[in-house]
Amino acid sequence: MTDTVPYYEDFTEIKKKIWSMLDNAVKDRSSPFRIPVFICGGQSDFDGRIIVLRKSDQTNNLLQFHSDIRSEKIPKLKNNKNASMLFYDKEEKIQVRLKVECIINHDNKITKESWSKTGHISRKCYLVDNGPGTMSPTPTSGLKPELDNFEFTMEQSEEGYKNFTVIQCKIQSMEWLYLAAKGHRRARFELDSDKEYWLVP
């Protein structure tokens, strides 16, 4: 890239910017890229939800987040491993859309490693008696009162591991949009074939 070409008109610099924002989102809780929308399902049964980005791996074109094995998204992903992720940073004026292939990890080396790094507060999510989305006659967190009040030890929290799942998202393509008053820019990157295109915003 020369000094006369802005970053948003250079494919290499755009990809650097995207990965920088993804990497930062794993560490920075205030990053807008930390909580993308994840969309999955089939032709007649698809939906989206906010997830928390837990890992960014440019070497393997991989992103990762945690879930409950009883979640409604799990059977959807078993039927169709293809999904999409949507990121938006208002201050940076950048939107990134990803097409991904998902791998469900449950009770394996990957989940054990991630679980060991999951803190006391976060483990509470996996201690609910019934899975996410289960109907309830009353408003509820799904937790017993002592768990709701964090009255449990790390040792007791190990019970939640049986529900803990790691979803790995292998990125197939990236679509980047930069919003600028003087003219938007849009580009697409096909990671498997290493092709890149400019698109009309």
N, C-alpha and C positions, 0 to 999 in steps of 0.2 A: 504494500500500500504506500502511495506517495503522500507527501504532505498536503497536496492539493485535493486529494480524494477523501471525503469524510467517511467515518467508519461504516455508516449505514448504506454506503454504496460499494462496499467491498465484502464479498462472500466470506472470506477468511475471518475478517474482523467481526462480522455479524455472528458467526458461529462461536467465536471466542466470547462475545458478549452474552450470548444465550447460556453457555456453559458456566460462565462466571456468575450469572444470576441464579442458576440452578444450584451450583456449589454453595453459594452464599446462603441460599434458603435453608439448607440443611442445618447450618450453624446459627443463623439469625432468626429468632422467633418472630421478629417484627417484619420480616420480609414478606411482601405480598405473594411472592412465588412459593412460599412455604405451604400455602393451603390452596392448591389448584382444585378445579372441578374434574372429577373422574367419571367418565361416562362409559357404560358397558351394557350388554344385553343382546337380544336378538331382534329380528325385524319387527316383531309385534310386541316386544317386551323389553324396553330399554329405559334406563333412567340414569341420573347423575347425582353425585354427592360430593361434598368437600372432603378431601383427605389431607393428611399431614405428610409432607415429603420427608423421608427419613434417610435417604441415601442418594447420592448423585455420582455416577461412575462413567466419565467420558470415555475411558479406554474401552469399555465394553458396551457403550451406548445404552446404559441401564439406569433406571430410576427405581426406587423402592419405597413402599409404605407398609404399614401394619394394618391388620384387620382381625376380626373374630371369625373363626371357621364356621360359625353358625349364621353369619351375615347373609342377607339376601343376594349380595353380589357374588358369593362363591358359586352357587349353582349356575348363575348366569355366565361366569367366566369358564366354568367347566364345559358348558355348551358352546361357548364362543370365546376364544382366547383373545380376540381382537377388541381393543378399546381405544378411547381417546382421552387426552388430558388437555385442559385449558388453563393457561396462566395469564394473568394481567397485572401489570404494574402501572398504576395511574401516574406516578411522578415521572417514571422513565418513559411513559407513553408507549409501552411495548406490550404487545399481545403475542403469545406463543401457543400454537396448537400442535399437539403431538399425536401421531398414530403409533400405537404400541401393541405388542404381543405380550400377554401376561402369563406368568408362571406362578402357580399357587404352591407355597412352601408350608408344610405343616409337620411338626415334630421331626425335623431333620437338622443337619449341621447349620444351615442358614438361620433357622428359627432359634436354635439354641444360642447362637452367637448374638443375635439381635435381642433375645430375651434377657441375656446377661447384662446388656447395656440399658435395659428398660427400667426406669426408676420406680420407686414406691408408689407415687401418685398415679403414674401412667398405668401401672399394673391393675389398678382398681377396675378399669374398663372391662377386663377379662374375667372378673369375678362374679358377674351377674348370673343368676340362676337360669334364666331363660335367654335365648339369643336375641340380638338386636332385631327390632321389628315385630316381636311377639306381642299379641294383643293383651291388654291389661284392663281390668274393670275400674281401676283407679289410676290417677297420675302417679308415676313411679320412676325411680332411677333404675329399678331392677335389682338393687342391692339390698342386702340385709342391713338394718340400722347401724350395726357396729362397723360394717364395711363402708357405709356411706359417710361415716364420721372418721374414717381413716384409722379406726382402732384395730389395726391388724399389723402384724410384723412382716418383714420381707420373707421370712420363712413361710408364713401362712399364705403369702401372695403367690407362692409357687403353684398353688392349686389352679391359678389362672392360665398356666402354661398350656394346658390341654386345649384351650380355646384360641391360643395365640397363633396367628398366621402372618406370614410375610409374603406380600405380593411384589414380584419383580416384574418390571415393565421394560421390555426390550424395545427401544425406539426404532421404528421403521422409517418415519419421516418427521421432519420439523417444518412448520410453517410460521414465519416470523412477520409481524406487522409493526411498523413504526409510524406513529401518528405525528405529523408535523404540519404546522400552519402553512409552510411554504411548499408542501407537497408530501403526501405519505409515501412510504416505501414498503414493498412486500416481497418476500423471497421464500422459496421452498427448497428444502434439502432432502434428497432421497439417500438415506445413510447406507443402505445395502448396496446400491449401485453407484454410490459416490457421485450422484448427479445433483446439480443445483440450477435453479431457474429464477429469473425475475418474474414477478407477477404484477398485474395491474391491481392496485389496492382496492 
